[in-house]
């Protein structure tokens, strides 16, 4: 199964997609698979991007004052 390109999703879409996928894997009890391990790497990239976006947004808000 192909993971979506994180660059083509905004943060909200990425989080929603990840939650849906992890729930699906949970129902299938498919946690010890190559797809699950790939999904964890994808999530790490998403988490990093979300954090960077949060920091950038806070900096932009401060610059308005």
Order of alpha helices (4+ residues) and beta strands (2+ residues): alpha-alpha
